[in-house]
Amino acid sequence: MDFKEYVGTHKAEIYTEIMKYLPVKPPYEHYMIAREYSERQGSYRRPGLLFLCGEMFGAKKADLLLPSAAMQISEDWILIHDDVEDDSEMRRGKPALHKLYGKEIAINAGDAVHLAMWKIVKDYMERAGPKPGGRFFDYFYNMLQYTVEGQYVETNFIYNTRDMGKANEELYYRIIGSKTCFYSVYGPMQLGAIVAGEDQETLKMLQDIGSPAGIAFQITDDILDMTADEKVFGKQRYGDLYEGKLTLIILHAYKHADQHEKTKINRIYRKGRGEKNKKEIEFLVKVIEKYGSLEYAKKEAGRYGHMAKQAAQKYGSLLPDNRYRPILMSAIEELYMRKK
């Protein structure tokens, strides 16, 4: 069984658990809107990693359902708010929530889902007991806090800095270190291990494995934004360029561009999403192609993916030798070999 198949075995029950916390009640329209991203469902990659590492270290399935539901529903409300901040067009193959109902309603819906998440966490804490429940809460809270900080750094660049000359790879890695590495990969892995009662040594090991895997995951996401079929990827092609986001791809292109190209890139990046036109995006794509920036990003994704595999091999003696171990290796590979 590979990781995708493993996630498929648990997705329905995690989804069912989430829906218990998003009731349909008056005002009905409010709750139907709040449920929409959860109903669209995502890849369930994050709760899948939590569930996988929990089972790998001996946690019971019944103890992993609420933590996994909290992990997934956190993604649902974060994406609602992110889409408003980025003015994204699509999410999970359909129009973004604010495009359907307006920004104010979308933000309110995100708040409702956010509240549901904390209710799930509270219920888990009561079930697990004060000490293990409190430990889970602290890690979960710290993960989300660091994620929100990363979102601030990215949003501040997009809306306030708007100058590629003031950006570098260090800034890029600061953003993805929180939003991707921690939140999307090793954070969920650690939370699963925490449910299983594992110690700090295990959590450090999972971070060492998950951090390079998370970098590979995000660079691959940057690549897919430019190359994937919209119907498969579920988001608008070139969305990062329209939104003015920092990616390893545009940073590489800007670094190698001549002065005239840099001036034009900055002029385009100073514009908001709705102000950019198709010709400007085509110019950015041509510069990226000219300097081989996609190829550079693919090499970096492969390099970090290899680092994650090496870390997993390094800690081989600490990873339980059970049926979940090869699934974890499959998950690490899937993070940067994925198509969506």
Secondary structure, 3 states (H helix, E strand, C coil): CCHHHHHHHHHHHHHHHHHHCCCCCCCHHHHHHHCHHHHHCCCCHHHHHHHHHHHHCCCCHHHHHHHHHHHHHHHHHHHHHHHHHHCCCEECCEECHHHHHCHHHHHHHHHHHHHHHHHHHHHHHHHHCHHHHHHHHHHHHHHHHHHHHHHHHHHHHHHHHCCHHHCCHHHHHHHHHHHHHHHHHHHHHHHHHHHCCCCHHHHHHHHHHHHHHHHHHHHHHHHHHHHCCHHHHCCCCCHHHHHCCCCHHHHHHHHHCCHHHHHHHHHHHCCCHHHCCHHHHHHHHHHHHHCCHHHHHHHHHHHHHHHHHHHHHHCCCCCCCCCCHHHHHHHHHHHHHCCC
